[in-house]
Amino acid sequence: MLAVIADSASLARTHLADAVAFANEQGFPLEIIATSELDRPDYVRNDGQRCFHCKDELFEVMEQLREARGFDTIAYGVNLDDQGDFRPGQEAARQHHVAAPLLKAGLTKNDVRELAREAGLRIWDKPASACLSSRIEYGRPVTREALDVVERGEDALRTLGFRQFRVRHHGDIVRIEISREELARALDPAMAAEFTSIFKGLGFKFVTLDLEGFRSGSMNSLLSVEQLRRVG
């Protein structure tokens, strides 16, 4: 087997470094490949199918690697819980005939975490985190500059000690999502002032804290029913 990490501007440096460190700790053979989704106009446009175009690029590059290395199959980590959300990237995986062993086994996210905990893997309770592009509102082009601003904002929140969060980019407005368990700390006036300083320093005119707290895929709530039905 060969573990593969796809590296691009949409992958936060801290996540790349941790993934490489974990693979080294476990002795996994690892290769880092470059993907060029930002060269695809359909991806940059950032409509409801952005994730499809991202995964289409990913699996095209991985297929070239698979053939060059002589492997039989590409597998990815979709699980049972992912079937309950809007995930157009899954259509790209089906079109490229990518295996989904966790889904085939009927494993949920909690099942995977429990198995990882039992195996003594330090990342068993690591917060989930989608790519940086998922932080940019639909219809706003994905650019390296916007991705950099989001990454720097999330690095700042991590430095402040927050564990589960998202920085949502809405142009002049930043919408900060903090997990409900940590929301009370985020609502402290002194912390609010810290947020304001950080994010205005990154170029946002208005700094907001989402009172619903962190929730995965919250940008999907902005899509119409028709957009949610379109896949691939």
trRosetta pair geometry for C-beta under 8 A, 3 or more apart (Angstrom, degrees):
i j d omega theta_ij theta_ji phi_ij phi_ji
1 28 7.9 -54 103 -153 107 90
1 29 7.1 156 95 49 63 108
1 71 8.0 72 -125 -124 41 128
2 29 5.2 -63 -117 103 66 111
2 30 7.4 145 -172 -103 70 21
2 31 6.0 6 174 7 118 110
2 69 6.3 -32 -5 155 159 163
2 71 6.7 -111 21 -63 114 144
3 23 5.5 -154 81 -122 153 126
3 28 4.6 33 -5 152 136 128
3 29 6.5 154 20 84 81 54
3 30 4.7 -28 75 -103 104 74
3 31 7.5 160 85 23 55 62
4 30 7.5 162 -85 -156 28 60
4 31 5.5 -18 -110 69 74 88
4 32 7.7 145 -162 -100 57 27
4 33 6.1 0 -168 3 106 113
4 62 6.3 124 115 -119 163 104
4 65 6.7 118 -114 109 144 159
5 11 7.9 111 171 -155 101 163
5 16 6.7 119 163 -135 143 80
5 19 5.6 127 -102 121 138 140
5 20 7.2 -73 -1 -68 162 78
5 23 8.0 -114 -34 -29 120 148
5 30 6.9 16 -4 -170 103 105
5 31 7.7 -171 28 93 70 43
5 32 4.9 -23 69 -111 100 76
5 33 7.4 166 81 25 48 67
6 11 7.3 169 99 -48 68 141
6 32 8.0 155 -97 -161 14 61
6 33 5.7 -30 -109 73 62 91
6 34 7.7 94 -162 -145 64 11
6 35 4.6 20 -173 -17 112 125
6 58 5.2 -50 -86 -129 168 99
6 61 7.0 113 -119 79 112 137
6 62 7.5 -67 -72 -59 115 103
7 11 5.6 -102 -136 49 52 145
7 16 6.2 58 -113 -119 102 134
7 32 5.3 28 -18 -179 125 106
7 33 7.0 168 20 79 82 36
7 34 5.7 -45 72 -101 89 58
7 35 7.2 155 63 16 37 79
8 11 5.8 102 52 2 59 99
8 34 6.7 109 -79 -162 74 65
8 35 4.8 -64 -50 68 125 85
8 36 7.1 -178 -114 -83 123 26
8 37 6.1 60 174 26 171 97
8 38 6.7 169 179 -10 121 104
9 38 5.9 28 32 -39 124 146
9 132 7.5 -89 134 59 66 135
9 144 5.0 -86 -152 -116 159 83
9 147 5.0 102 147 89 102 158
9 148 7.7 -53 -168 -53 107 78
10 37 6.9 -22 0 61 136 130
10 38 7.7 172 -31 -52 101 102
10 54 7.5 -62 61 -130 166 129
10 131 4.2 24 152 177 112 119
10 132 4.8 -157 -157 45 58 90
10 133 4.6 -26 -128 -23 125 101
10 142 7.5 -3 -85 -178 113 134
10 147 6.0 -100 -95 -130 54 140
11 15 6.1 -120 -178 77 81 116
11 16 5.4 85 138 -59 117 105
11 131 6.5 -56 -78 -130 56 90
11 132 7.2 -135 -56 -4 11 104
12 15 4.5 82 69 8 94 105
12 16 7.0 -164 92 -8 48 84
12 129 7.5 -47 20 144 133 139
12 132 5.9 128 -55 -59 83 112
12 151 5.2 168 -117 -128 88 104
12 154 6.8 -68 -113 82 145 137
12 155 7.8 174 -162 -61 119 91
13 16 5.6 -54 -147 37 36 113
13 17 6.2 35 157 -19 68 106
13 151 7.2 78 8 -175 87 136
14 17 5.8 -53 -146 37 30 111
14 18 6.4 27 156 -17 64 108
14 155 6.7 156 -28 -102 134 92
14 158 7.1 122 -176 62 178 175
15 18 5.8 -55 -144 38 31 109
15 19 6.2 33 156 -21 65 107
15 129 6.4 -138 -93 89 138 137
16 19 5.9 -58 -148 36 28 110
16 20 6.4 26 156 -16 65 108
16 32 7.9 59 -159 -127 110 132
17 20 5.9 -57 -149 38 29 110
17 21 6.3 30 154 -19 65 108
18 21 5.6 -53 -145 37 32 113
18 22 6.2 34 155 -21 66 105
18 123 7.7 124 158 -100 114 124
18 126 7.9 149 148 -135 145 147
19 22 5.8 -53 -147 35 30 110
19 23 6.5 30 154 -18 63 105
20 23 5.8 -54 -148 36 31 110
20 24 6.4 30 154 -17 64 107
20 30 6.9 146 -129 139 67 160
20 32 7.5 -17 -89 -63 111 125
21 24 5.7 -58 -151 38 30 111
21 25 6.3 35 152 -24 66 105
22 25 5.6 -50 -148 32 33 114
22 26 6.4 15 159 -4 65 110
22 121 7.9 49 -158 -167 115 101
22 122 7.5 -144 -115 59 99 101
22 123 5.8 -2 -112 -30 144 137
23 26 6.2 -68 -147 47 28 100
23 28 4.2 -86 -155 60 81 113
23 30 4.3 66 153 -64 152 141
24 27 7.5 35 -173 -72 30 32
24 28 7.8 -73 -52 42 22 77
24 30 7.6 -66 -58 9 64 142
25 122 7.8 -24 119 18 166 122
26 121 7.8 2 -80 -118 127 99
31 65 7.1 171 102 -159 144 138
33 61 5.7 157 144 147 136 124
33 62 7.2 168 52 -83 160 64
33 65 6.1 -88 -79 -62 148 144
34 61 7.8 -131 84 -154 46 153
35 57 5.2 106 -173 133 111 111
35 58 5.5 -20 -110 -92 152 62
35 61 5.4 -137 -101 6 84 157
36 39 4.3 -2 156 15 106 121
36 40 7.4 122 118 -24 76 86
36 57 6.5 -138 64 -165 57 132
37 40 5.5 -51 -163 23 50 116
37 43 4.6 -159 172 -167 90 170
37 53 6.5 120 -150 125 101 89
37 54 4.9 16 -124 -117 153 66
37 57 4.5 -170 -83 41 80 161
37 58 7.7 -7 -59 -44 116 78
38 43 6.8 -107 -90 100 28 128
38 44 6.3 76 -152 -77 56 99
38 142 6.8 -122 -112 111 85 107
38 144 6.8 47 -147 -58 158 86
40 43 4.0 71 81 6 107 110
40 44 6.7 173 87 -11 56 85
40 53 5.4 -173 122 170 146 122
40 57 6.2 -128 -25 -66 142 128
41 44 5.6 -57 -140 41 35 110
41 45 6.2 48 158 -34 67 101
42 45 5.9 -42 -148 21 28 119
42 49 7.2 -42 168 98 106 111
42 50 8.0 178 139 -108 70 50
42 53 4.6 -178 105 -97 106 150
43 46 7.5 32 159 -64 42 57
43 50 5.8 86 -147 -148 58 75
43 53 4.1 -149 -73 111 83 131
43 54 6.0 112 -127 -64 120 69
43 57 7.2 -12 -59 -20 147 136
43 142 6.7 -60 140 47 80 136
44 141 5.3 11 165 -158 85 93
44 142 5.3 -129 -134 53 50 85
44 143 7.5 57 -148 -72 100 58
45 50 7.6 -155 75 -87 70 90
45 141 6.7 -38 -115 -107 24 76
46 50 5.2 14 -129 -79 47 135
46 133 7.3 -148 -111 -176 105 105
46 136 6.2 -63 -144 106 150 116
46 138 5.9 -170 143 -140 88 47
46 139 6.4 -92 99 1 99 12
46 140 6.0 -44 89 69 151 47
46 141 5.9 175 7 -119 122 26
46 142 5.0 139 -67 -28 118 91
47 50 6.5 160 57 -42 43 83
47 138 6.2 58 -143 -167 33 102
47 139 6.9 54 -98 -74 62 57
47 227 7.3 -132 168 -142 95 120
48 86 7.7 -61 -168 162 103 136
48 88 7.1 117 142 -30 75 144
48 138 6.2 19 -69 -137 61 143
48 223 5.0 89 -102 -126 122 132
48 227 3.9 144 -25 174 160 110
48 228 6.9 -113 -166 -72 147 41
48 230 6.6 100 89 68 127 107
49 52 4.5 -34 -176 27 86 122
49 53 6.4 81 130 -19 88 95
49 88 5.3 -126 -133 149 61 169
49 230 6.7 -67 -63 118 112 106
49 231 7.4 150 -111 -138 98 33
49 232 7.2 169 -143 -63 121 15
50 53 6.0 -64 -156 39 35 105
50 54 6.3 37 150 -22 70 108
50 88 7.8 115 54 60 44 131
50 133 6.5 -149 154 143 138 130
50 138 7.6 -149 -12 -116 125 83
50 142 7.2 112 -143 -27 136 137
51 54 5.4 -50 -146 34 36 118
51 55 6.3 27 159 -11 68 106
51 87 6.6 -97 123 -160 154 52
51 88 4.8 131 73 61 101 90
51 89 4.1 -82 152 -42 101 96
51 92 8.0 -145 130 3 69 127
51 134 7.8 38 -78 -86 106 99
52 55 6.3 -64 -150 42 27 101
52 56 6.1 31 152 -25 65 109
52 88 4.0 -61 -50 138 96 113
52 89 6.0 -153 -85 -83 38 43
52 91 5.8 -16 -117 65 108 110
52 92 5.1 154 -156 -44 63 110
52 231 6.9 153 -79 -170 134 62
52 232 5.3 -176 -144 -92 143 52
53 56 5.4 -48 -141 33 32 117
53 57 6.6 36 157 -18 62 102
53 92 7.8 -170 -58 -78 14 141
54 57 6.0 -60 -159 35 28 109
54 58 6.4 27 148 -20 65 109
54 89 6.4 -41 72 -99 99 113
54 92 7.9 -156 72 12 56 167
54 131 7.2 -157 -162 26 157 162
54 133 7.2 -174 -81 55 141 152
55 58 5.1 -49 -142 36 39 118
55 59 6.0 28 163 -13 71 106
55 88 8.0 -174 24 110 126 70
55 89 3.7 121 -27 -151 142 92
55 90 7.9 42 79 -40 176 21
55 92 3.7 146 99 75 110 144
55 93 6.1 -57 167 -46 137 77
56 59 6.4 -58 -142 41 24 100
56 60 6.4 29 156 -22 60 108
56 92 4.4 -118 -63 -135 68 127
56 95 7.5 -4 -107 71 91 133
56 96 7.6 167 -126 -42 54 122
57 60 5.9 -58 -149 34 27 112
57 61 6.5 21 158 -13 64 108
58 61 6.2 -67 -157 39 27 105
58 62 6.1 19 153 -14 67 113
58 92 7.8 88 48 129 97 139
59 62 5.3 -51 -136 43 38 112
59 63 6.1 49 158 -29 66 100
59 74 6.7 140 -138 114 88 160
59 92 6.1 169 13 148 133 102
59 93 6.7 167 -66 -103 147 52
59 96 3.9 158 147 51 146 180
59 98 5.9 -100 -120 -56 130 129
60 63 5.8 -50 -150 28 27 113
60 64 7.0 29 151 -17 59 101
60 96 7.5 -120 -59 -105 53 134
61 64 5.8 -53 -159 31 35 112
61 65 6.7 32 146 -15 66 106
62 65 5.4 -54 -150 39 39 113
62 66 6.1 47 150 -27 70 101
62 74 5.2 92 136 -124 127 142
63 66 5.4 -45 -143 31 34 116
63 67 6.5 32 157 -15 63 103
63 74 6.9 -74 -80 -31 62 144
63 96 6.6 -126 -58 -161 124 116
64 67 6.1 -56 -152 37 29 108
64 68 6.3 25 153 -17 64 111
65 68 5.7 -59 -145 40 31 110
65 69 6.0 11 163 -4 69 114
66 69 6.4 -71 -143 47 23 96
66 71 4.8 -90 -149 64 77 101
66 72 7.9 -86 -174 61 112 9
66 73 7.7 -130 -143 89 135 7
66 74 5.6 -86 -69 -57 140 98
67 70 7.7 34 -177 -69 28 34
71 74 7.6 97 109 -66 126 60
73 99 5.1 24 176 -10 123 132
74 96 7.3 -29 64 133 138 115
74 98 4.9 -55 96 -125 103 87
74 99 6.7 165 87 21 46 84
75 98 6.8 143 -112 177 24 82
75 99 4.2 -39 -99 78 81 103
75 100 7.1 160 -154 -82 76 24
75 101 5.6 6 -155 -8 133 106
76 93 6.2 -106 39 -119 136 132
76 98 5.5 19 3 154 107 132
76 99 7.6 149 17 77 60 56
76 100 6.5 -27 65 -100 75 72
77 102 5.9 36 -159 7 56 140
78 82 4.8 -109 -159 64 83 155
78 87 7.6 137 -125 142 118 155
78 90 6.1 92 -113 -105 157 102
78 93 6.9 -149 -15 34 140 174
78 100 4.8 -34 60 -139 106 121
78 102 6.7 -178 85 65 43 108
78 103 5.2 0 105 -43 92 125
79 82 5.5 111 56 -2 56 104
79 102 4.3 -54 -96 129 83 125
79 103 5.8 -166 -130 -71 26 68
79 107 5.4 -71 -146 94 110 83
79 108 6.1 113 147 -145 121 21
79 109 5.9 145 81 -64 146 58
79 111 7.7 -177 -168 56 135 106
79 112 6.0 -94 -93 -31 156 133
80 83 6.1 -44 -172 10 45 114
80 102 7.6 -118 -19 138 71 86
80 103 6.1 145 -66 -126 56 63
80 106 5.8 39 -69 -164 134 46
80 107 6.1 -180 -6 80 106 31
80 108 4.8 -60 61 -83 114 62
80 111 7.9 49 25 23 120 131
81 84 6.1 -54 -172 25 51 110
81 85 7.8 28 145 -7 72 106
81 108 5.0 79 -40 -152 101 80
81 109 4.8 -37 18 -14 149 99
82 85 6.2 -67 -156 38 47 103
82 87 5.6 16 175 -27 97 165
82 90 7.1 150 137 -69 118 130
82 103 7.5 -70 50 -86 112 112
83 103 7.6 113 -47 -134 110 114
85 216 7.3 -51 -110 116 156 109
85 217 5.3 -158 -160 -53 129 169
85 220 7.2 166 -173 3 90 169
86 217 6.7 144 43 -164 88 133
86 220 4.7 156 40 -142 132 141
86 223 7.1 176 170 49 175 151
86 228 5.5 -89 -109 -138 132 91
87 90 4.8 64 113 -14 105 109
88 91 5.6 -36 -170 20 60 114
88 92 7.4 62 139 -15 71 95
88 231 5.0 -170 -124 -137 87 78
88 232 6.5 -178 -168 -46 97 59
89 92 5.4 -47 -159 32 49 115
89 93 6.6 53 145 -21 71 100
90 93 5.4 -48 -151 33 40 116
90 94 6.6 42 150 -20 67 100
91 94 5.6 -50 -150 34 36 112
91 95 6.4 35 152 -19 66 105
91 231 4.6 152 -48 159 152 110
91 232 3.9 -120 135 -50 142 117
92 95 5.7 -55 -148 37 32 111
92 96 6.3 15 157 -4 66 111
92 232 6.8 171 -60 -103 62 99
93 96 6.1 -68 -146 48 28 99
93 98 4.2 -81 -161 51 84 123
93 100 6.9 73 149 -60 142 111
94 97 7.4 30 -176 -75 33 36
94 98 7.6 -75 -58 36 23 82
95 232 6.8 141 -38 -136 135 140
99 104 7.7 -35 -176 -19 85 135
100 103 4.0 0 137 33 117 121
100 104 6.0 139 93 -25 73 88
101 104 5.5 -54 -140 37 33 114
101 105 6.2 27 161 -15 66 108
102 105 5.9 -60 -149 41 29 107
102 107 4.7 -81 -169 57 81 119
102 112 6.3 5 -142 -81 133 122
103 106 7.6 40 179 -71 34 29
103 107 7.5 -89 -72 43 23 76
107 111 4.2 -138 -157 92 82 135
107 112 5.5 95 151 -56 125 83
107 115 7.7 -34 -143 -6 137 138
108 111 4.7 106 49 2 69 102
108 112 7.2 -132 96 -3 40 85
109 112 5.8 -55 -151 36 33 110
109 113 6.3 32 152 -18 66 106
109 128 7.4 -37 -147 -66 140 133
110 113 5.6 -53 -145 38 34 112
110 114 6.2 34 155 -20 66 105
111 114 5.8 -57 -148 36 29 109
111 115 6.4 27 155 -16 64 107
112 115 5.9 -55 -148 38 30 110
112 116 6.3 30 153 -18 64 108
113 116 5.6 -57 -148 38 31 112
113 117 6.3 34 152 -23 66 104
113 124 5.3 102 -164 176 69 79
113 125 6.4 71 -159 -88 119 56
114 117 5.5 -49 -146 33 33 113
114 118 6.4 32 155 -18 65 105
114 124 7.8 90 -81 -170 13 120
115 118 5.8 -53 -147 37 31 111
115 119 6.3 27 153 -15 64 109
116 119 5.7 -60 -147 41 31 110
116 121 4.4 -69 -173 53 87 125
116 123 6.8 -69 172 82 140 72
116 124 3.7 173 108 -110 106 86
117 120 7.7 44 175 -67 32 25
117 121 7.3 -83 -73 47 24 78
117 124 4.1 123 -68 178 68 161
117 125 7.3 49 -80 -42 108 89
119 124 7.8 159 53 -81 86 118
121 124 5.2 123 79 -54 87 87
123 126 4.3 -20 -166 -19 79 128
127 163 6.0 152 -37 152 136 83
127 164 4.6 -175 -124 -98 143 84
128 216 6.5 -2 93 -94 132 134
130 134 4.2 5 112 23 128 158
130 216 7.3 119 -20 -152 117 94
130 217 7.9 93 -24 -68 152 67
131 134 5.5 114 66 -8 68 98
132 135 5.8 -44 -172 16 53 116
132 136 7.9 47 142 -20 69 98
132 147 4.7 87 118 -148 135 91
132 150 5.2 142 -166 93 102 132
132 151 5.7 -29 -115 -63 143 91
133 136 5.9 -53 -164 24 51 111
133 142 4.9 1 -131 -125 106 138
133 147 6.7 -27 -73 -96 65 108
134 217 7.8 -62 -174 -100 125 51
134 219 6.5 -170 179 23 71 141
135 150 4.6 132 87 -146 147 144
135 166 6.0 -170 -110 -177 98 97
135 167 5.6 30 -162 83 141 67
135 168 5.5 -143 -166 -108 74 43
135 169 5.5 73 130 1 90 94
135 219 7.8 -176 -132 -47 18 137
136 140 5.4 -125 169 83 100 112
136 142 5.7 154 60 -98 156 76
136 146 5.5 57 -100 146 132 136
136 147 7.7 -60 -41 -74 128 65
136 150 7.0 -96 -57 -52 85 145
136 169 4.6 -21 -107 64 64 119
137 140 5.0 68 69 7 84 121
137 168 7.1 70 -58 173 83 94
137 169 6.5 -128 -6 91 79 65
137 170 5.0 64 -30 -106 137 67
137 171 7.4 -46 33 -20 131 81
137 219 6.3 -166 -118 -137 51 111
137 222 6.7 6 -155 46 92 173
138 219 6.3 137 -25 167 91 109
138 222 5.8 -178 30 94 116 124
138 223 6.4 73 1 -75 168 86
140 146 7.3 154 137 -125 114 162
140 169 7.0 -136 96 114 153 101
140 170 7.7 -175 -30 -137 153 35
140 171 6.4 -148 -109 -61 140 83
141 146 7.7 157 96 -1 66 146
142 146 6.5 -126 -148 67 43 130
142 147 6.9 47 -173 -51 86 105
143 146 4.7 95 56 7 84 99
143 147 6.9 -150 92 -3 44 87
144 147 5.7 -57 -147 40 32 112
144 148 6.2 37 154 -24 66 107
145 148 5.7 -54 -149 33 29 113
145 149 6.6 30 153 -20 63 103
146 149 5.8 -52 -151 33 33 111
146 150 6.5 32 153 -17 65 105
146 169 5.7 117 -170 160 104 166
147 150 5.8 -55 -150 37 33 111
147 151 6.2 32 154 -19 66 108
148 151 5.7 -55 -145 38 30 111
148 152 6.2 28 157 -17 66 107
149 152 5.9 -56 -146 38 28 108
149 153 6.3 29 154 -19 63 108
149 169 6.8 99 92 -105 116 129
149 202 5.1 120 -152 173 93 116
149 203 6.4 -72 -122 42 135 118
150 153 5.7 -59 -151 37 29 112
150 154 6.4 22 156 -14 66 107
150 167 5.0 171 -149 89 73 117
150 169 5.5 -78 -75 -42 107 122
151 154 5.9 -58 -146 39 30 106
151 155 6.2 34 154 -22 65 105
152 155 5.6 -50 -145 35 32 115
152 156 6.5 36 153 -22 62 103
152 202 6.0 167 92 -112 122 123
153 156 5.7 -54 -154 32 32 113
153 157 6.7 29 151 -16 65 103
153 167 4.0 111 104 -120 129 163
153 174 6.8 -157 -131 -152 159 146
153 176 8.0 -134 166 -98 123 99
153 198 6.8 116 -129 141 72 113
153 199 6.1 44 -120 -101 116 88
153 202 5.8 -39 -69 -41 96 172
154 157 5.6 -49 -147 36 39 111
154 158 6.3 42 152 -21 66 103
154 165 6.9 173 -132 94 83 106
154 166 7.6 -25 -99 -141 114 32
154 167 5.1 -125 -59 -2 82 119
155 158 5.6 -55 -150 36 32 114
155 159 6.4 36 150 -22 65 104
156 159 5.6 -52 -149 34 33 113
156 160 6.6 33 151 -19 64 104
156 198 4.8 145 156 -156 158 140
157 160 5.6 -54 -151 35 35 113
157 162 4.7 -45 168 50 92 128
157 165 5.0 -102 145 82 151 159
157 167 7.1 -172 -11 -56 136 105
157 176 7.4 165 -88 -149 137 117
157 178 7.8 -152 -159 -95 131 96
158 161 7.8 87 176 -44 32 11
158 162 6.6 -88 -90 64 33 75
160 191 7.6 105 -177 -141 139 100
160 194 6.8 126 -112 135 137 143
162 165 5.0 38 135 -30 131 136
162 178 6.0 -85 -147 -131 137 104
162 179 7.8 160 -171 20 96 93
162 182 5.6 119 -134 157 86 156
162 185 7.8 -174 -90 90 89 127
162 186 7.3 48 -97 -75 130 106
163 179 6.9 -30 74 14 86 137
163 182 6.7 170 31 -52 85 148
164 178 7.4 104 89 -167 69 48
164 179 3.7 54 78 -43 116 127
164 181 7.7 63 40 45 123 106
164 182 6.9 160 49 11 84 131
164 214 5.3 -146 134 51 97 169
165 176 6.9 -15 -170 -175 113 84
165 177 6.0 158 -159 90 59 65
165 178 5.0 -12 -106 -104 99 58
165 179 6.8 -93 -66 -16 60 76
165 182 7.7 -71 -64 77 99 142
165 214 5.9 -120 -110 -81 34 127
166 176 7.6 166 84 -157 54 43
166 177 4.3 12 49 51 93 115
166 214 6.0 128 3 -129 95 93
166 218 7.5 173 67 25 155 119
167 174 6.2 -26 -168 -165 89 112
167 176 6.2 -16 -110 -108 63 70
167 177 8.0 -143 -66 26 23 76
168 174 6.9 139 73 -167 57 57
168 175 4.0 -26 67 66 116 97
168 176 7.4 -157 23 -73 82 23
168 177 6.4 64 -19 -14 111 104
168 210 7.5 51 20 -37 133 135
168 218 7.2 -64 -85 79 144 119
168 219 6.9 175 -136 -71 116 98
169 174 6.5 -22 -106 -112 50 74
170 173 4.2 -24 81 75 110 97
170 174 7.0 175 30 -92 82 23
170 175 5.9 52 -7 -12 123 106
172 204 6.3 116 178 -156 43 62
172 205 4.1 -13 -177 28 105 114
172 206 6.0 60 130 15 90 93
173 204 6.6 70 -138 -162 13 110
173 205 7.2 -48 -69 62 52 82
173 206 4.6 -21 -107 72 78 110
173 208 6.2 10 -173 4 103 118
174 199 4.8 -121 45 -167 154 139
174 202 7.7 59 -56 76 150 125
174 204 4.3 -52 -16 -109 108 163
174 206 7.3 -178 25 91 64 60
174 207 5.6 -7 59 -120 104 61
174 208 6.7 177 86 33 54 73
175 208 5.1 -20 -108 79 63 109
175 209 7.9 132 -161 -117 55 12
175 210 5.3 58 175 -53 98 107
176 186 7.4 -163 120 -165 125 136
176 195 6.3 -90 -11 -150 164 134
176 199 7.6 -119 -54 -59 119 150
176 207 7.4 16 -14 -175 117 82
176 208 6.8 -180 17 92 78 51
176 209 5.1 -33 66 -110 104 62
176 210 6.5 -159 79 5 45 84
177 210 4.8 -16 -91 47 71 132
177 212 7.7 -31 -127 80 99 82
177 213 6.3 76 -166 163 82 31
177 214 4.3 112 146 -97 105 58
177 215 6.9 -109 -162 19 143 59
177 218 6.7 159 -77 9 154 153
178 182 5.1 -107 166 92 107 103
178 183 5.2 146 95 -93 108 63
178 185 8.0 -129 163 68 150 87
178 186 4.3 159 32 -43 168 158
178 209 7.0 -16 5 -157 112 102
178 210 7.8 165 16 57 66 84
178 213 6.1 -71 80 -138 56 70
178 214 5.9 -86 128 -36 10 97
179 182 4.9 68 65 21 88 101
179 183 6.9 -125 98 -41 41 82
179 213 6.0 39 -165 -176 21 111
179 214 4.5 -34 -77 26 54 126
180 183 5.1 -26 -141 -10 38 125
180 213 4.1 -16 -65 -119 73 169
180 214 7.3 -122 -22 34 63 78
182 185 5.5 -50 -175 39 69 114
182 186 6.2 71 131 -24 83 105
183 186 5.3 -58 -149 38 40 114
183 187 6.2 38 154 -24 72 107
183 211 7.8 87 -163 -147 135 49
183 213 5.2 -73 -70 -96 132 104
184 187 5.8 -58 -149 34 31 111
184 188 7.6 53 149 -41 58 86
185 188 6.0 -29 -167 -7 40 115
185 191 6.3 106 153 -52 67 166
186 191 5.7 -136 -144 124 32 141
186 192 7.7 85 162 -71 59 70
186 195 7.6 55 -162 -52 86 137
186 209 6.0 162 146 -148 117 139
187 191 7.3 42 51 65 16 123
187 192 7.1 14 -159 -55 30 109
187 209 7.1 176 -90 119 65 157
188 191 4.3 79 66 10 94 108
188 192 6.8 -161 89 -12 46 84
189 192 5.4 -51 -145 34 34 116
189 193 6.5 37 155 -20 65 101
190 193 5.7 -51 -154 32 33 113
190 194 6.7 37 145 -21 63 103
191 194 5.2 -49 -151 32 39 116
191 195 6.5 44 149 -21 67 99
192 195 5.6 -47 -150 32 34 114
192 196 6.5 38 150 -21 63 104
192 209 7.0 -85 -114 -22 92 138
193 196 5.6 -50 -150 33 33 115
193 197 6.5 35 153 -19 64 104
194 197 5.9 -55 -151 35 31 111
194 198 6.4 28 154 -18 65 108
195 198 5.9 -60 -148 37 29 109
195 199 6.0 2 168 0 68 114
195 207 5.6 158 132 164 97 135
195 209 6.8 39 132 -66 174 106
196 199 6.7 -68 -137 46 21 93
196 200 5.8 14 170 -10 63 116
196 207 4.9 -174 -106 50 60 152
197 200 6.5 -60 -136 42 18 102
197 201 6.1 23 159 -22 57 115
198 201 5.8 -73 -163 36 23 114
198 202 6.8 14 149 -15 64 107
199 202 5.3 -48 -147 34 42 112
199 204 4.7 -21 155 41 95 130
199 207 4.5 129 74 -106 133 115
200 203 7.7 147 -172 2 33 7
200 204 6.0 -90 -92 69 42 75
200 205 7.5 60 -121 -119 84 20
200 207 6.3 -77 -45 -38 83 123
204 207 5.9 105 106 -74 129 75
210 213 6.7 -142 105 -26 94 12
210 218 7.8 50 -171 165 166 169
212 215 6.5 -38 129 -9 112 124
212 218 7.9 143 90 -122 132 137
215 218 4.9 98 79 -67 95 105
217 220 4.7 -7 170 4 95 122
218 221 5.9 -30 -174 6 55 115
219 222 5.9 -44 -176 18 55 115
220 223 5.5 -40 -165 13 55 117
220 228 7.4 80 -175 -100 100 106
223 227 4.2 -121 -172 88 102 128
223 228 5.3 124 117 -56 124 85
224 227 4.7 98 54 6 77 101
224 228 7.1 -141 96 -4 42 87
225 228 5.7 -57 -150 37 33 112
225 229 6.4 32 153 -21 66 107
226 229 5.9 -58 -151 33 31 110
226 230 6.8 29 153 -22 64 104
227 230 5.9 -55 -150 30 35 110
